[in-house]
Amino acid sequence: MSEAKQPNNLLQRLGTAAVLIPALCLSLFVETTAWSILAFSVLALGAAADEYLRMGLGDDKAPGLRIAFAFVGTSLIVLNMLAGTRVAMAPLLAAGAMLLAFAVLVRKQQLPEAGRTMAMVLSGLVYVPMLGCVWPLLKHDFGPQWLFLALALAFSSDTGGYFGGRLFGKHKLYEAVSPKKTIEGGIGGLVGGVAAMLGFGHFWLTPEIPLVHAIVLGILGSALGQIGDLVESMIKRTFGVKDSSNLLPGHGGMLDRVDALLFVAPLVYYYARIFL
């Protein structure tokens, strides 16, 4: 997630959350199919991926390429759910990579920057749609409580890290990438992740998860979420931006909100698929 905003953004943050959280809960627990979550995923991941491209290529460049990228990313998310990730992932990634490479190739006026553009679109395809395509699959394959767990794990880790850093933070975690993050905050994030998996998972929504697995998922998920946060901070530092966009008032961009979830959700999905 993006670094903490100034206190005067609190009302904006709360207002945005007051709109998004109820809509997300309705899609998770009231609408029984996976279609509304699929639509949420397409919109959120589409916005996050476009922010990634605009950070690297510029706001006013490559509109046609961004449209092609949106088409490939949407196809990956939708068809991956319809066919199943074990069947669809490899051919969809291969086809998408070839289509995007062709889209870069035919942009003759941008050939001097073609290598950079190619790197951005292919890395963006892996970084956002591929990592995020398991969001609707969590509900479709295992039930809404599993997607809720992934969300709770990511956001509880972020919250635990915030308060751990504010209350106890003294030693920098990785100052070259994120100057405000501390080792104490990282430990708080691990505590928050384990608390989410125990409280929301083992003791409530998914009692079928053994206690040991809940603790392991909490630790691994929190660690991956913090890595995802640092990765996005690294990307923003590379391109000299504070937020990926101003799409969400008080929160920054969509990528700022889902950077940890991009790393957490695949862990939850494949851990459940393999071990549970």
C-alpha positions as CSV (number, residue, x, y, z in Angstrom):
1,M,0.0,0.0,0.0
2,S,1.1,3.6,-0.4
3,E,2.9,5.3,2.4
4,A,0.6,7.1,5.0
5,K,-1.0,10.3,3.8
6,Q,-1.2,13.5,5.8
7,P,-4.0,13.7,8.5
8,N,-6.0,16.1,6.4
9,N,-6.7,13.3,4.0
10,L,-8.5,11.2,6.6
11,L,-12.0,12.3,5.6
12,Q,-11.3,11.6,1.9
13,R,-9.9,8.1,2.8
14,L,-13.0,7.4,5.0
15,G,-15.3,8.6,2.3
16,T,-13.7,6.4,-0.4
17,A,-13.7,3.4,1.9
18,A,-17.4,4.0,2.8
19,V,-18.3,3.6,-0.9
20,L,-16.0,0.7,-1.8
21,I,-16.2,-1.5,1.2
22,P,-20.0,-2.0,1.2
23,A,-20.0,-2.6,-2.5
24,L,-17.2,-5.2,-2.2
25,C,-19.0,-7.0,0.7
26,L,-22.2,-7.2,-1.4
27,S,-20.2,-8.7,-4.2
28,L,-18.6,-11.2,-1.8
29,F,-21.4,-12.4,0.3
30,V,-24.7,-11.3,-1.2
31,E,-24.3,-11.9,-4.9
32,T,-23.7,-15.7,-4.9
33,T,-21.9,-16.1,-8.2
34,A,-18.4,-15.0,-9.0
35,W,-19.5,-12.6,-11.8
36,S,-19.6,-9.4,-9.8
37,I,-16.2,-10.1,-8.2
38,L,-14.9,-10.8,-11.7
39,A,-16.2,-7.4,-12.8
40,F,-14.6,-5.8,-9.7
41,S,-11.4,-7.5,-10.6
42,V,-11.4,-6.4,-14.2
43,L,-12.0,-2.8,-13.3
44,A,-9.5,-2.7,-10.4
45,L,-6.8,-4.6,-12.2
46,G,-7.4,-2.6,-15.4
47,A,-7.0,0.6,-13.5
48,A,-3.9,-0.6,-11.7
49,A,-2.2,-1.9,-14.9
50,D,-3.0,1.3,-16.7
51,E,-1.4,3.3,-13.9
52,Y,1.7,1.1,-14.2
53,L,2.0,1.8,-17.9
54,R,1.4,5.5,-17.5
55,M,4.1,5.8,-14.8
56,G,6.5,4.2,-17.2
57,L,5.4,5.6,-20.6
58,G,3.8,8.9,-19.7
59,D,0.2,10.0,-19.4
60,D,-0.1,11.3,-22.9
61,K,1.7,8.5,-24.7
62,A,0.7,5.2,-26.3
63,P,-3.1,5.4,-26.0
64,G,-3.5,2.7,-28.6
65,L,-1.0,0.4,-26.9
66,R,-2.7,1.0,-23.6
67,I,-6.0,-0.1,-25.2
68,A,-4.3,-3.3,-26.5
69,F,-2.9,-3.9,-23.1
70,A,-6.3,-3.5,-21.5
71,F,-7.8,-6.0,-23.9
72,V,-5.1,-8.6,-23.2
73,G,-5.2,-8.1,-19.5
74,T,-9.0,-8.4,-19.4
75,S,-8.9,-11.5,-21.6
76,L,-6.4,-13.1,-19.2
77,I,-8.5,-12.4,-16.1
78,V,-11.9,-13.5,-17.7
79,L,-10.7,-16.6,-19.6
80,N,-8.5,-17.7,-16.8
81,M,-11.6,-17.9,-14.5
82,L,-13.8,-19.6,-17.2
83,A,-11.2,-22.2,-18.1
84,G,-9.3,-22.6,-14.8
85,T,-5.9,-21.3,-14.1
86,R,-4.2,-24.7,-14.6
87,V,-5.5,-24.9,-18.1
88,A,-5.5,-21.3,-19.3
89,M,-2.6,-19.5,-17.8
90,A,0.3,-20.6,-20.0
91,P,-1.5,-20.3,-23.4
92,L,-3.1,-17.0,-22.4
93,L,0.2,-15.5,-21.3
94,A,1.9,-16.7,-24.5
95,A,-0.8,-15.3,-26.7
96,G,-0.9,-12.0,-24.8
97,A,2.8,-11.6,-24.9
98,M,2.9,-12.1,-28.7
99,L,0.0,-9.7,-29.3
100,L,1.5,-7.0,-27.2
101,A,4.9,-7.5,-28.8
102,F,3.2,-7.0,-32.2
103,A,1.5,-3.9,-31.0
104,V,4.9,-2.5,-30.0
105,L,6.4,-3.5,-33.3
106,V,3.9,-1.7,-35.5
107,R,4.4,1.7,-33.7
108,K,7.0,3.0,-36.2
109,Q,7.1,6.5,-34.7
110,Q,8.1,5.1,-31.3
111,L,10.8,2.6,-32.5
112,P,13.7,4.5,-30.6
113,E,11.8,3.7,-27.4
114,A,10.6,0.2,-28.4
115,G,12.8,-1.7,-26.0
116,R,11.6,0.3,-23.0
117,T,8.0,0.0,-24.2
118,M,8.3,-3.7,-24.7
119,A,9.7,-4.1,-21.2
120,M,6.9,-2.1,-19.7
121,V,4.0,-3.9,-21.3
122,L,5.4,-7.4,-20.8
123,S,6.4,-6.7,-17.1
124,G,3.0,-5.1,-16.6
125,L,1.2,-8.1,-18.0
126,V,2.9,-10.3,-15.4
127,Y,2.9,-7.8,-12.5
128,V,-0.8,-6.9,-12.5
129,P,-3.2,-9.1,-14.5
130,M,-1.4,-12.4,-14.0
131,L,-0.9,-11.9,-10.3
132,G,-4.4,-10.5,-9.9
133,C,-6.3,-13.1,-12.0
134,V,-6.7,-15.4,-8.9
135,W,-9.0,-12.9,-7.2
136,P,-12.3,-14.1,-8.8
137,L,-10.9,-17.7,-8.7
138,L,-10.7,-17.6,-4.9
139,K,-14.5,-17.0,-4.7
140,H,-15.3,-19.2,-7.7
141,D,-13.2,-22.2,-6.6
142,F,-13.3,-22.0,-2.8
143,G,-16.0,-19.6,-1.7
144,P,-16.3,-15.9,-0.8
145,Q,-14.7,-16.4,2.6
146,W,-11.4,-17.2,0.9
147,L,-11.2,-14.0,-1.1
148,F,-12.2,-12.2,2.1
149,L,-9.3,-13.9,3.9
150,A,-6.8,-12.7,1.2
151,L,-8.1,-9.2,1.6
152,A,-8.1,-9.3,5.4
153,L,-4.6,-10.7,5.4
154,A,-3.2,-8.0,3.1
155,F,-5.0,-5.1,4.8
156,S,-4.4,-6.4,8.4
157,S,-0.8,-6.8,7.7
158,D,-0.7,-3.2,6.4
159,T,-2.5,-1.9,9.4
160,G,-0.3,-3.9,11.8
161,G,2.8,-2.5,10.1
162,Y,1.5,1.0,10.3
163,F,0.8,1.0,14.0
164,G,3.9,-1.1,14.7
165,G,6.0,1.5,13.0
166,R,4.3,4.5,14.6
167,L,4.5,3.1,18.1
168,F,7.8,1.3,18.1
169,G,9.6,2.1,14.9
170,K,13.3,2.9,15.3
171,H,15.3,0.8,12.8
172,K,14.8,1.4,9.1
173,L,13.7,-1.6,7.1
174,Y,14.8,-0.6,3.6
175,E,15.5,3.1,3.5
176,A,16.7,3.2,-0.1
177,V,13.2,2.2,-1.2
178,S,10.8,3.3,1.5
179,P,12.3,5.7,4.1
180,K,9.4,5.5,6.5
181,K,9.2,1.7,6.9
182,T,10.9,0.1,9.9
183,I,11.8,-3.3,11.1
184,E,9.4,-2.9,14.0
185,G,6.6,-2.0,11.5
186,G,7.4,-5.2,9.6
187,I,7.1,-7.2,12.8
188,G,3.8,-5.5,13.4
189,G,2.7,-6.5,10.0
190,L,3.5,-10.1,10.7
191,V,1.4,-9.9,13.9
192,G,-1.5,-8.4,11.9
193,G,-1.3,-11.0,9.3
194,V,-1.4,-13.9,11.8
195,A,-4.2,-12.2,13.7
196,A,-6.3,-11.9,10.5
197,M,-5.8,-15.6,9.6
198,L,-6.6,-16.7,13.1
199,G,-9.5,-14.3,13.9
200,F,-11.2,-14.2,10.5
201,G,-10.1,-17.6,9.3
202,H,-9.5,-20.4,11.8
203,F,-11.8,-19.1,14.5
204,W,-14.6,-17.8,12.3
205,L,-15.1,-18.0,8.5
206,T,-12.9,-21.1,7.7
207,P,-12.6,-23.3,10.8
208,E,-11.5,-26.1,8.4
209,I,-8.1,-24.4,8.2
210,P,-5.9,-26.1,10.8
211,L,-4.3,-23.8,13.4
212,V,-0.8,-24.4,12.1
213,H,-1.7,-23.7,8.5
214,A,-3.5,-20.5,9.6
215,I,-0.3,-19.3,11.3
216,V,1.9,-20.2,8.4
217,L,-0.4,-18.5,5.9
218,G,-0.5,-15.4,8.2
219,I,3.3,-15.2,8.3
220,L,4.0,-15.9,4.7
221,G,1.1,-13.7,3.5
222,S,2.2,-10.8,5.6
223,A,5.8,-11.2,4.4
224,L,4.7,-11.3,0.7
225,G,2.4,-8.4,1.2
226,Q,5.2,-6.3,2.6
227,I,7.4,-7.3,-0.3
228,G,4.6,-6.3,-2.7
229,D,4.4,-2.9,-1.0
230,L,8.1,-2.4,-1.3
231,V,8.1,-3.4,-4.9
232,E,5.5,-0.8,-5.8
233,S,7.5,1.8,-3.7
234,M,10.6,0.9,-5.8
235,I,8.6,1.3,-9.0
236,K,7.3,4.7,-8.0
237,R,10.7,5.9,-6.9
238,T,12.2,4.8,-10.2
239,F,9.6,6.9,-12.1
240,G,9.7,9.8,-9.6
241,V,6.0,9.7,-8.5
242,K,4.5,9.8,-5.1
243,D,1.3,7.9,-6.0
244,S,0.4,5.7,-9.0
245,S,-2.5,8.1,-9.7
246,N,-5.1,10.2,-7.9
247,L,-8.0,7.9,-8.8
248,L,-9.1,7.1,-5.2
249,P,-9.4,10.3,-3.1
250,G,-7.2,10.1,0.0
251,H,-5.7,6.8,-1.1
252,G,-3.8,7.6,-4.3
253,G,-4.1,5.2,-7.2
254,M,-5.6,1.7,-7.5
255,L,-2.1,0.2,-7.7
256,D,-1.3,1.9,-4.4
257,R,-4.3,0.0,-2.8
258,V,-3.7,-3.4,-4.3
259,D,0.1,-3.7,-4.4
260,A,0.2,-6.1,-1.4
261,L,-2.9,-8.0,-2.5
262,L,-1.3,-8.8,-5.8
263,F,1.3,-10.8,-3.9
264,V,-0.9,-12.2,-1.1
265,A,-3.8,-13.5,-3.2
266,P,-1.8,-16.0,-5.3
267,L,-0.2,-17.4,-2.1
268,V,-3.7,-17.9,-0.5
269,Y,-5.1,-19.5,-3.7
270,Y,-2.3,-21.9,-4.4
271,Y,-1.7,-22.7,-0.7
272,A,-5.4,-23.7,-0.5
273,R,-5.2,-25.6,-3.8
274,I,-2.1,-27.6,-2.8
275,F,-2.3,-28.1,1.0
276,L,-5.9,-27.5,2.0
